[in-house]
Amino acid sequence: MAKSSDDRVELLQGTLDMLILKTLLFGPAHGHGIAKHIQQTTRDVLTVEHGSLYPALHRLEKKGAVAAKWDKPPDGNREFKFYRLTAAGRKQLLAQQSKWDELVRAIGRVMQPATEG
């Protein structure tokens, strides 16, 4: 079931890059496949629009975090641009994931403060 626009979750700046890099950790994928993986994995909570996805992929490619190559999928006859994670991308993912974990813990402390006793 698709989420209504009121139910959608806005991504923090930089979070999309991290989600793309994490998705590519499992292997090369084309843009639609990346968006579909994020949507399925989050059980439709996050929907990545092409207007956000492709600028993020181009930004990551420019930074050297991903490399791209036109190729045909095994079951198709049309070429797609497949993106793969680079060594620099793995390093960036580790750094972003560490910052994300710290942010989640900090927000958790505010949202669910420990009771003093």
Buried (B, 14 or more C-beta within 10 A) or exposed (E): EEBEEEEEEEBEEEBBBBBBBBBBEEEBBBBEBBBBBBBEEBEEEBBBEEEEBBEBBEBBBEEEBBBBEEEEEEEEEEEBEBBEBBEBBBEBBEEBEEEBEEEEEEEEEEEEEEEEE
